[in-house]
Amino acid sequence: MAVRRQTFRLYPSKTQEIKLLQARRDHAYLYNACIAHRKYEWRANCKSVSYLEQQNCLPAYKKEWEEACLPSLSSVAGYGKTG
């Protein structure tokens, strides 16, 4: 099966660029928090954290970081899984 690649070029305005950079930063923070959570649970309790356990932590995270309440944050915790 051949895989085709498409590239899209964005030309955002200054405000759009700032919002895109903030979203990227917020996603990086969330991803790193998920990794830290998994490492902590394994080192402290020898317990593996599942995808669903981390998904259930998202509402608390969103309340704590209201400016980071982006619809795509839920897919970040799944390490590429959607929904």
MMTF fields as JSON, N, C-alpha, C and O atoms, coordinates in Angstrom:
{
  "mmtfVersion": "1.0.0",
  "mmtfProducer": "UNKNOWN",
  "numBonds": 331,
  "numAtoms": 332,
  "numGroups": 83,
  "numChains": 1,
  "numModels": 1,
  "chainsPerModel": [1],
  "groupsPerChain": [83],
  "chainIdList": ["A"],
  "bondAtomList": [4, 2, 8, 6, 12, 10, 16, 14, 20, 18, 24, 22, 28, 26, 32, 30, 36, 34, 40, 38, 44, 42, 48, 46, 52, 50, 56, 54, 60, 58, 64, 62, 68, 66, 72, 70, 76, 74, 80, 78, 84, 82, 88, 86, 92, 90, 96, 94, 100, 98, 104, 102, 108, 106, 112, 110, 116, 114, 120, 118, 124, 122, 128, 126, 132, 130, 136, 134, 140, 138, 144, 142, 148, 146, 152, 150, 156, 154, 160, 158, 164, 162, 168, 166, 172, 170, 176, 174, 180, 178, 184, 182, 188, 186, 192, 190, 196, 194, 200, 198, 204, 202, 208, 206, 212, 210, 216, 214, 220, 218, 224, 222, 228, 226, 232, 230, 236, 234, 240, 238, 244, 242, 248, 246, 252, 250, 256, 254, 260, 258, 264, 262, 268, 266, 272, 270, 276, 274, 280, 278, 284, 282, 288, 286, 292, 290, 296, 294, 300, 298, 304, 302, 308, 306, 312, 310, 316, 314, 320, 318, 324, 322, 328, 326],
  "bondOrderList": [1, 1, 1, 1, 1, 1, 1, 1, 1, 1, 1, 1, 1, 1, 1, 1, 1, 1, 1, 1, 1, 1, 1, 1, 1, 1, 1, 1, 1, 1, 1, 1, 1, 1, 1, 1, 1, 1, 1, 1, 1, 1, 1, 1, 1, 1, 1, 1, 1, 1, 1, 1, 1, 1, 1, 1, 1, 1, 1, 1, 1, 1, 1, 1, 1, 1, 1, 1, 1, 1, 1, 1, 1, 1, 1, 1, 1, 1, 1, 1, 1, 1],
  "groupList": [{"groupName": "MET", "atomNameList": ["N", "CA", "C", "O"], "elementList": ["N", "C", "C", "O"], "formalChargeList": [0, 0, 0, 0], "bondAtomList": [1, 0, 2, 1, 3, 2], "bondOrderList": [1, 1, 2], "singleLetterCode": "M", "chemCompType": "L-PEPTIDE LINKING"}, {"groupName": "ALA", "atomNameList": ["N", "CA", "C", "O"], "elementList": ["N", "C", "C", "O"], "formalChargeList": [0, 0, 0, 0], "bondAtomList": [1, 0, 2, 1, 3, 2], "bondOrderList": [1, 1, 2], "singleLetterCode": "A", "chemCompType": "L-PEPTIDE LINKING"}, {"groupName": "VAL", "atomNameList": ["N", "CA", "C", "O"], "elementList": ["N", "C", "C", "O"], "formalChargeList": [0, 0, 0, 0], "bondAtomList": [1, 0, 2, 1, 3, 2], "bondOrderList": [1, 1, 2], "singleLetterCode": "V", "chemCompType": "L-PEPTIDE LINKING"}, {"groupName": "ARG", "atomNameList": ["N", "CA", "C", "O"], "elementList": ["N", "C", "C", "O"], "formalChargeList": [0, 0, 0, 0], "bondAtomList": [1, 0, 2, 1, 3, 2], "bondOrderList": [1, 1, 2], "singleLetterCode": "R", "chemCompType": "L-PEPTIDE LINKING"}, {"groupName": "GLN", "atomNameList": ["N", "CA", "C", "O"], "elementList": ["N", "C", "C", "O"], "formalChargeList": [0, 0, 0, 0], "bondAtomList": [1, 0, 2, 1, 3, 2], "bondOrderList": [1, 1, 2], "singleLetterCode": "Q", "chemCompType": "L-PEPTIDE LINKING"}, {"groupName": "THR", "atomNameList": ["N", "CA", "C", "O"], "elementList": ["N", "C", "C", "O"], "formalChargeList": [0, 0, 0, 0], "bondAtomList": [1, 0, 2, 1, 3, 2], "bondOrderList": [1, 1, 2], "singleLetterCode": "T", "chemCompType": "L-PEPTIDE LINKING"}, {"groupName": "PHE", "atomNameList": ["N", "CA", "C", "O"], "elementList": ["N", "C", "C", "O"], "formalChargeList": [0, 0, 0, 0], "bondAtomList": [1, 0, 2, 1, 3, 2], "bondOrderList": [1, 1, 2], "singleLetterCode": "F", "chemCompType": "L-PEPTIDE LINKING"}, {"groupName": "LEU", "atomNameList": ["N", "CA", "C", "O"], "elementList": ["N", "C", "C", "O"], "formalChargeList": [0, 0, 0, 0], "bondAtomList": [1, 0, 2, 1, 3, 2], "bondOrderList": [1, 1, 2], "singleLetterCode": "L", "chemCompType": "L-PEPTIDE LINKING"}, {"groupName": "TYR", "atomNameList": ["N", "CA", "C", "O"], "elementList": ["N", "C", "C", "O"], "formalChargeList": [0, 0, 0, 0], "bondAtomList": [1, 0, 2, 1, 3, 2], "bondOrderList": [1, 1, 2], "singleLetterCode": "Y", "chemCompType": "L-PEPTIDE LINKING"}, {"groupName": "PRO", "atomNameList": ["N", "CA", "C", "O"], "elementList": ["N", "C", "C", "O"], "formalChargeList": [0, 0, 0, 0], "bondAtomList": [1, 0, 2, 1, 3, 2], "bondOrderList": [1, 1, 2], "singleLetterCode": "P", "chemCompType": "L-PEPTIDE LINKING"}, {"groupName": "SER", "atomNameList": ["N", "CA", "C", "O"], "elementList": ["N", "C", "C", "O"], "formalChargeList": [0, 0, 0, 0], "bondAtomList": [1, 0, 2, 1, 3, 2], "bondOrderList": [1, 1, 2], "singleLetterCode": "S", "chemCompType": "L-PEPTIDE LINKING"}, {"groupName": "LYS", "atomNameList": ["N", "CA", "C", "O"], "elementList": ["N", "C", "C", "O"], "formalChargeList": [0, 0, 0, 0], "bondAtomList": [1, 0, 2, 1, 3, 2], "bondOrderList": [1, 1, 2], "singleLetterCode": "K", "chemCompType": "L-PEPTIDE LINKING"}, {"groupName": "GLU", "atomNameList": ["N", "CA", "C", "O"], "elementList": ["N", "C", "C", "O"], "formalChargeList": [0, 0, 0, 0], "bondAtomList": [1, 0, 2, 1, 3, 2], "bondOrderList": [1, 1, 2], "singleLetterCode": "E", "chemCompType": "L-PEPTIDE LINKING"}, {"groupName": "ILE", "atomNameList": ["N", "CA", "C", "O"], "elementList": ["N", "C", "C", "O"], "formalChargeList": [0, 0, 0, 0], "bondAtomList": [1, 0, 2, 1, 3, 2], "bondOrderList": [1, 1, 2], "singleLetterCode": "I", "chemCompType": "L-PEPTIDE LINKING"}, {"groupName": "ASP", "atomNameList": ["N", "CA", "C", "O"], "elementList": ["N", "C", "C", "O"], "formalChargeList": [0, 0, 0, 0], "bondAtomList": [1, 0, 2, 1, 3, 2], "bondOrderList": [1, 1, 2], "singleLetterCode": "D", "chemCompType": "L-PEPTIDE LINKING"}, {"groupName": "HIS", "atomNameList": ["N", "CA", "C", "O"], "elementList": ["N", "C", "C", "O"], "formalChargeList": [0, 0, 0, 0], "bondAtomList": [1, 0, 2, 1, 3, 2], "bondOrderList": [1, 1, 2], "singleLetterCode": "H", "chemCompType": "L-PEPTIDE LINKING"}, {"groupName": "ASN", "atomNameList": ["N", "CA", "C", "O"], "elementList": ["N", "C", "C", "O"], "formalChargeList": [0, 0, 0, 0], "bondAtomList": [1, 0, 2, 1, 3, 2], "bondOrderList": [1, 1, 2], "singleLetterCode": "N", "chemCompType": "L-PEPTIDE LINKING"}, {"groupName": "CYS", "atomNameList": ["N", "CA", "C", "O"], "elementList": ["N", "C", "C", "O"], "formalChargeList": [0, 0, 0, 0], "bondAtomList": [1, 0, 2, 1, 3, 2], "bondOrderList": [1, 1, 2], "singleLetterCode": "C", "chemCompType": "L-PEPTIDE LINKING"}, {"groupName": "TRP", "atomNameList": ["N", "CA", "C", "O"], "elementList": ["N", "C", "C", "O"], "formalChargeList": [0, 0, 0, 0], "bondAtomList": [1, 0, 2, 1, 3, 2], "bondOrderList": [1, 1, 2], "singleLetterCode": "W", "chemCompType": "L-PEPTIDE LINKING"}, {"groupName": "GLY", "atomNameList": ["N", "CA", "C", "O"], "elementList": ["N", "C", "C", "O"], "formalChargeList": [0, 0, 0, 0], "bondAtomList": [1, 0, 2, 1, 3, 2], "bondOrderList": [1, 1, 2], "singleLetterCode": "G", "chemCompType": "PEPTIDE LINKING"}],
  "groupTypeList": [0, 1, 2, 3, 3, 4, 5, 6, 3, 7, 8, 9, 10, 11, 5, 4, 12, 13, 11, 7, 7, 4, 1, 3, 3, 14, 15, 1, 8, 7, 8, 16, 1, 17, 13, 1, 15, 3, 11, 8, 12, 18, 3, 1, 16, 17, 11, 10, 2, 10, 8, 7, 12, 4, 4, 16, 17, 7, 9, 1, 8, 11, 11, 12, 18, 12, 12, 1, 17, 7, 9, 10, 7, 10, 10, 2, 1, 19, 8, 19, 11, 5, 19],
  "groupIdList": [1, 2, 3, 4, 5, 6, 7, 8, 9, 10, 11, 12, 13, 14, 15, 16, 17, 18, 19, 20, 21, 22, 23, 24, 25, 26, 27, 28, 29, 30, 31, 32, 33, 34, 35, 36, 37, 38, 39, 40, 41, 42, 43, 44, 45, 46, 47, 48, 49, 50, 51, 52, 53, 54, 55, 56, 57, 58, 59, 60, 61, 62, 63, 64, 65, 66, 67, 68, 69, 70, 71, 72, 73, 74, 75, 76, 77, 78, 79, 80, 81, 82, 83],
  "secStructList": [7, 7, 7, 7, 7, 7, 7, 7, 7, 7, 7, 7, 7, 2, 2, 2, 2, 2, 2, 2, 2, 2, 2, 2, 2, 2, 2, 2, 2, 2, 2, 2, 2, 2, 2, 2, 2, 2, 2, 2, 2, 2, 2, 2, 2, 7, 7, 7, 7, 7, 2, 2, 2, 2, 2, 2, 2, 2, 2, 2, 2, 2, 2, 2, 6, 4, 4, 4, 7, 7, 6, 6, 2, 2, 2, 2, 6, 6, 6, 6, 7, 7, 7],
  "xCoordList": [0.838, 0.0, 0.888, 1.768, 0.655, 1.421, 0.863, -0.349, 1.768, 1.379, 1.71, 2.843, 0.718, 0.928, 1.024, 0.366, 1.826, 2.026, 1.553, 1.84, 0.825, 0.41, 0.977, 0.99, 1.44, 1.988, 1.134, 0.806, 0.78, -0.007, 0.829, 1.489, 0.799, 1.552, 0.587, -0.457, 0.934, 0.111, 0.746, 1.966, -0.083, 0.357, -0.511, -1.373, -0.27, -1.131, -0.815, 0.3, -1.829, -1.596, -0.827, -0.61, -0.422, 0.366, -0.424, 0.122, -1.695, -2.507, -2.735, -2.72, -2.944, -3.104, -1.814, -1.843, -0.682, 0.608, 0.83, 1.328, 0.463, 0.604, -0.269, 0.169, -1.511, -2.414, -1.895, -1.999, -1.344, -0.782, 0.403, 0.532, 1.264, 2.408, 1.967, 2.561, 0.923, 0.402, -0.185, 0.029, -0.916, -1.495, -0.389, -0.489, 0.655, 1.784, 2.464, 2.824, 2.64, 3.248, 2.369, 2.871, 1.064, 0.145, 0.134, 0.089, 0.174, 0.221, 1.516, 1.507, 2.614, 3.893, 3.855, 4.341, 3.276, 3.151, 2.311, 2.676, 1.192, 0.321, 1.011, 0.933, 1.677, 2.385, 3.456, 3.578, 4.224, 5.266, 4.672, 5.255, 3.516, 2.854, 2.394, 2.481, 1.911, 1.492, 2.68, 2.582, 3.777, 4.982, 5.462, 5.8, 5.49, 5.927, 5.0, 5.463, 3.702, 2.739, 3.01, 3.028, 3.218, 3.503, 4.8, 4.861, 5.841, 7.122, 6.995, 7.528, 6.283, 6.119, 5.371, 5.796, 4.265, 3.487, 4.301, 4.177, 5.119, 5.915, 7.003, 7.205, 7.703, 8.784, 8.26, 8.849, 7.163, 6.647, 5.858, 5.981, 5.045, 4.118, 4.274, 3.543, 5.203, 5.351, 4.01, 3.642, 3.303, 1.984, 2.029, 2.539, 1.497, 1.419, 0.128, -0.93, 0.216, -0.946, -1.493, -0.757, -2.779, -3.383, -3.805, -3.833, -4.123, -4.603, -5.887, -6.035, -6.808, -8.086, -7.911, -8.636, -6.984, -6.726, -6.252, -6.663, -5.395, -4.923, -6.014, -6.085, -6.859, -7.972, -8.904, -9.437, -9.103, -9.983, -9.39, -10.124, -8.097, -7.448, -7.588, -7.344, -7.97, -8.035, -9.009, -8.666, -10.206, -11.098, -10.475, -10.649, -9.759, -9.096, -7.998, -7.811, -7.277, -6.227, -6.825, -6.282, -7.936, -8.568, -9.096, -9.043, -9.611, -10.069, -8.896, -9.005, -7.775, -6.581, -5.986, -5.517, -6.007, -5.427, -6.54, -6.622, -7.386, -8.539, -8.146, -8.862, -7.025, -6.619, -6.147, -6.014, -5.893, -5.422, -6.551, -6.283, -7.789, -8.928, -9.173, -10.133, -8.316, -8.462, -9.08, -8.76, -9.943, -10.577, -9.57, -9.847, -8.426, -7.452, -6.59, -5.785, -6.728, -5.908, -6.184, -5.28, -7.394, -7.697, -6.921, -6.644, -6.569, -5.808, -4.336, -3.633, -3.856, -2.447, -2.129, -1.07, -3.032, -2.809, -2.732, -2.167, -3.287, -3.284, -2.078, -2.018, -1.109, 0.103, -0.201, 0.326, -1.059, -1.372, -2.701, -3.2, -3.301, -4.613, -5.639, -5.466, -6.692, -7.719, -8.955, -9.231, -9.706, -10.989, -10.854, -11.855],
  "yCoordList": [-1.171, 0.0, 1.241, 1.386, 2.102, 3.335, 4.365, 4.51, 5.055, 6.102, 7.435, 7.674, 8.299, 9.622, 10.649, 10.538, 11.609, 12.665, 13.986, 14.315, 14.742, 16.071, 17.074, 16.842, 18.172, 19.235, 20.476, 20.874, 21.08, 22.308, 23.422, 23.242, 24.535, 25.698, 26.656, 26.992, 27.097, 28.048, 29.429, 29.572, 30.415, 31.803, 32.512, 33.322, 32.195, 32.77, 34.235, 34.709, 34.929, 36.301, 36.227, 35.14, 37.366, 37.379, 36.781, 35.999, 37.14, 36.588, 35.092, 34.352, 34.641, 33.212, 32.464, 31.358, 33.07, 32.443, 32.293, 31.264, 33.313, 33.251, 32.139, 31.391, 32.028, 30.977, 29.586, 28.656, 29.444, 28.159, 27.772, 26.614, 28.735, 28.45, 28.11, 27.242, 28.789, 28.464, 27.059, 26.314, 26.693, 25.356, 24.302, 23.264, 24.573, 23.631, 23.477, 22.369, 24.611, 24.574, 23.795, 22.984, 24.044, 23.351, 21.849, 21.058, 21.456, 20.032, 19.402, 18.268, 20.118, 19.595, 19.432, 18.43, 20.417, 20.306, 19.094, 18.349, 18.896, 17.774, 16.448, 15.523, 16.35, 15.116, 14.804, 13.663, 15.811, 15.609, 15.243, 14.442, 15.823, 15.477, 14.018, 13.327, 13.56, 12.157, 11.213, 10.19, 11.55, 10.732, 10.706, 9.645, 11.871, 11.954, 11.144, 10.479, 11.198, 10.435, 8.938, 8.224, 8.475, 7.045, 6.633, 5.577, 7.459, 7.14, 7.118, 6.225, 8.106, 8.175, 6.949, 6.324, 6.612, 5.462, 4.172, 3.311, 4.032, 2.82, 2.78, 1.742, 3.894, 3.91, 3.805, 3.106, 4.489, 4.521, 3.265, 2.759, 2.752, 1.662, 0.431, -0.545, 0.466, -0.614, -0.897, -2.049, 0.167, 0.072, 0.736, 1.847, 0.053, 0.603, 1.413, 0.972, 2.585, 3.452, 3.23, 3.312, 2.953, 2.69, 3.991, 5.06, 3.864, 4.988, 5.549, 6.765, 4.675, 5.137, 5.846, 6.8, 5.414, 6.097, 7.525, 8.453, 7.692, 9.037, 9.877, 11.082, 9.273, 10.003, 10.521, 11.625, 9.724, 10.128, 11.259, 11.924, 11.494, 12.598, 13.918, 14.979, 13.876, 15.093, 16.16, 17.341, 15.807, 16.881, 17.709, 18.927, 17.058, 17.796, 18.692, 19.82, 18.186, 18.986, 20.197, 21.299, 19.996, 21.092, 22.171, 23.357, 21.757, 22.751, 23.554, 24.759, 22.872, 23.536, 24.501, 25.582, 24.115, 24.925, 25.324, 24.794, 26.241, 26.606, 27.168, 26.966, 27.864, 28.413, 27.323, 27.568, 26.124, 25.02, 24.081, 22.97, 24.489, 23.622, 23.556, 24.13, 22.868, 22.692, 21.324, 20.37, 21.197, 19.908, 18.811, 17.633, 19.174, 18.16, 17.665, 16.755, 18.23, 17.776, 16.327, 15.642, 15.84, 14.483, 13.462, 12.366, 13.788, 12.846, 12.837, 11.875, 13.875, 13.939, 12.905, 12.279, 12.721, 11.777, 10.343, 9.475, 10.093, 8.758, 8.478, 7.44, 9.388, 9.211, 8.883, 7.923, 9.694, 9.528, 8.848, 8.876, 8.227, 7.632, 8.741, 9.788, 8.533, 9.565, 9.127, 7.939, 10.15, 9.9, 9.449, 9.194],
  "zCoordList": [0.0, 0.0, 0.0, 0.848, -0.927, -1.024, -0.034, 0.131, 0.6, 1.541, 0.912, 0.496, 0.844, 0.271, 1.387, 2.422, 1.159, 2.145, 1.572, 0.421, 2.386, 1.98, 2.961, 4.17, 2.438, 3.264, 3.081, 1.964, 4.224, 4.195, 4.787, 5.81, 4.162, 4.621, 5.301, 4.742, 6.512, 7.25, 7.214, 7.293, 7.097, 7.18, 8.226, 7.884, 9.509, 10.541, 10.817, 10.599, 11.302, 11.759, 13.074, 13.609, 13.586, 14.825, 15.994, 16.774, 16.118, 17.211, 17.04, 18.024, 15.822, 15.576, 15.877, 16.415, 15.528, 15.804, 17.306, 17.763, 18.066, 19.524, 20.095, 20.969, 19.602, 20.074, 19.71, 20.509, 18.523, 18.111, 18.993, 19.39, 19.297, 20.162, 21.58, 22.22, 22.081, 23.409, 23.431, 24.388, 22.395, 22.32, 22.281, 22.936, 21.518, 21.436, 22.79, 23.188, 23.508, 24.827, 25.809, 26.588, 25.771, 26.671, 26.418, 27.36, 25.149, 24.826, 25.329, 25.808, 25.226, 25.715, 27.231, 27.757, 27.945, 29.401, 29.789, 30.699, 29.104, 29.42, 29.138, 29.947, 28.009, 27.66, 28.703, 29.149, 29.088, 30.089, 31.45, 32.181, 31.798, 33.053, 33.042, 34.057, 31.902, 31.785, 31.935, 32.612, 31.316, 31.436, 32.889, 33.414, 33.533, 34.929, 35.834, 36.76, 35.571, 36.361, 36.249, 37.252, 35.032, 34.827, 35.508, 36.136, 35.389, 36.027, 37.543, 38.202, 38.1, 39.551, 40.075, 41.048, 39.431, 39.888, 39.81, 40.68, 38.793, 38.665, 39.74, 40.371, 39.954, 40.941, 42.368, 43.192, 42.669, 44.032, 44.388, 45.503, 43.453, 43.767, 42.88, 43.045, 41.956, 40.96, 40.281, 40.051, 39.971, 39.348, 37.981, 37.834, 36.993, 35.655, 35.53, 35.98, 34.927, 34.742, 33.338, 32.355, 33.253, 31.947, 31.265, 31.875, 30.015, 29.216, 29.825, 29.947, 30.206, 30.759, 32.091, 32.374, 32.904, 34.177, 33.933, 34.63, 32.95, 32.648, 31.992, 32.235, 31.173, 30.587, 31.681, 31.571, 32.74, 33.83, 34.663, 35.394, 34.572, 35.285, 34.532, 35.107, 33.277, 32.463, 32.963, 32.911, 33.443, 33.918, 35.047, 35.091, 35.949, 37.027, 36.466, 36.924, 35.478, 34.852, 34.15, 34.235, 33.46, 32.727, 33.665, 33.342, 34.836, 35.805, 36.348, 36.573, 36.556, 37.087, 36.063, 36.418, 34.828, 33.743, 32.784, 31.676, 33.191, 32.372, 31.008, 30.027, 30.939, 29.651, 28.692, 27.493, 29.21, 28.38, 27.983, 27.525, 28.143, 27.839, 26.341, 25.827, 25.672, 24.232, 23.966, 24.676, 22.982, 22.706, 22.372, 22.6, 21.845, 21.446, 22.589, 22.39, 23.781, 24.895, 25.266, 25.744, 25.065, 25.465, 24.637, 25.125, 23.421, 22.618, 22.991, 22.683, 23.64, 24.023, 25.089, 25.049, 26.041, 27.125, 26.609, 27.274, 25.449, 24.884, 24.019, 23.36, 24.006, 23.218, 21.772, 21.211, 21.18, 19.762, 19.517, 18.392, 20.547, 20.363, 20.288, 20.912, 19.543, 19.445, 20.202, 20.365, 20.668, 21.295, 22.651, 23.32]
}
